Amino acid sequence: MKATIISLLLAILVLALLEAQEKFLDPIFGDRIDLGIIEYPDINEASGIAASRKNAGVIWTHNDSGDLNRIFAFNLQGQHLGIYYIDGVGSRDWEDMAIGPGPDSGKDYLYIGDIGDNNTQFETKYIYRVEEPEVDSNQIPIDTTIYGAGVITFKYPDGIHNAETVMVDPINNDLYIVSRSISSSRVYRAPYPQSTTDTLVLEYKITLDSTRYTGGDISLSGLEILIKTYFNIFYWSRESGEELWEALANDPLIVPYVWEAQGEAVGWEPKEIGGYYTISEERLGIPAHLYFYPREDSTTFIIDKNKSPWVYVLSQNYPNPFNPTTNIKYSIPQTSSVTIKVFDMLGNEIETLVNEEKQIGTYELSWYAENLPSGVYFYQLKAGNFVETKKMVLMK
């Protein structure tokens, strides 16, 4: 009996330690994946990004000030899907967009923040809320209009501010604005439900340490927050039951980000993989790309062979080091002309493993290197606009 009680206490202790470890474990995100050039030429000052939660493989964006009252849809390869004009709204200085819940339960809404004000001259700002339309990730591009937009008009409680970050809390439908200035960045809340007939006065909640934030997003769970500057992306975790501004009072982590010319937007991938997307304006002769940073601390990133992949993925070979056989897995989200080649340390091509058109899917191959000496080799996947190279070690 005594031994049973001791075993039970030890089990409880182990569970508590594991829970504590899980609670404080920092997330791990992988290196940037280039998903391709944004195809549609009018997307030249992309300032916000939102990944659809109901239309698989669809991304939304909009341009900065100077464009029309329209948003754009494209797929995960950057291919243009359509222009969606929003009826009855202005386009003074659109700076960010978010996706989240709204007045009708079970529906997704797009929130477009007309919140930019570089010269701090406009007392009144706007957020436009529209129900997200149906979009197919392989559709022929369309031009259409979205009707019935809700206009959320607001002022700040402490003066006029410029802002470039709008976020929606999926836990309670509250809206958040993060101001952008040289001296400080303040977080403001518009609690749900947000009126579309009266002018709201936002609630000031907290001042953040860093400044010049250009975009942000809250994860589908509501427990993870990303806010970026031109040079960094900051990450906060949030405990269940904790208010958003309480989470933001903690010191953030800096997660992976490769500088993009005028890169202003960040958005969570909502379902399958669990990472985040970034997009930039076109600057310095560099076309806009869609980039993805995958989560690597979660089994959600493992490719499910029974589901269609969402992105190009070249996995690390296994075993590695190997002798003399190793396996290589890769994923193709659309029909593509695929080549996989092996190179030595000097860049000499050793062998072509794949050179054919592949349908959407996840594939695995074996490479037999019995006749090669020990050393470092490289294998490279080319598919569409996607190119990635990884290192492997043959050890005999």
Sequence and secondary structure as in RCSB ss.txt:
>XXXX:A:sequence
MKATIISLLLAILVLALLEAQEKFLDPIFGDRIDLGIIEYPDINEASGIAASRKNAGVIWTHNDSGDLNRIFAFN
LQGQHLGIYYIDGVGSRDWEDMAIGPGPDSGKDYLYIGDIGDNNTQFETKYIYRVEEPEVDSNQIPIDTTIYGAG
VITFKYPDGIHNAETVMVDPINNDLYIVSRSISSSRVYRAPYPQSTTDTLVLEYKITLDSTRYTGGDISLSGLEI
LIKTYFNIFYWSRESGEELWEALANDPLIVPYVWEAQGEAVGWEPKEIGGYYTISEERLGIPAHLYFYPREDSTT
FIIDKNKSPWVYVLSQNYPNPFNPTTNIKYSIPQTSSVTIKVFDMLGNEIETLVNEEKQIGTYELSWYAENLPSG
VYFYQLKAGNFVETKKMVLMK
>XXXX:A:secstr
 HHHHHHHHHHHHHHHHHHHHHHH    B   EEEEE   TT  SEEEEEE SSSTTEEEEEE TTS SEEEEEE
TT  EEEEEEETT   S   EEEEE  SSTT  EEEEEE   TT   S EEEEEEE     TT   EEEEE   E
EEEEE TTS   EEEEEE TTT  EEEEE  SS EEEEEE SS  SSSEEE EEEEEESS    EEEE TTSSEE
EEE SS EEEEE  TT  HHHHHTS  EEE     TTEEEEEE  SSS  EEEEE  BTTB  EEEEE B SSGG
GS  TTS  SS EE   BSSSBSSEEEEEEEESS EEEEEEEE TT  EEEEEEEEEE SEEEEEEEE TTS SE
EEEEEEEETTEEEEEEEEE  
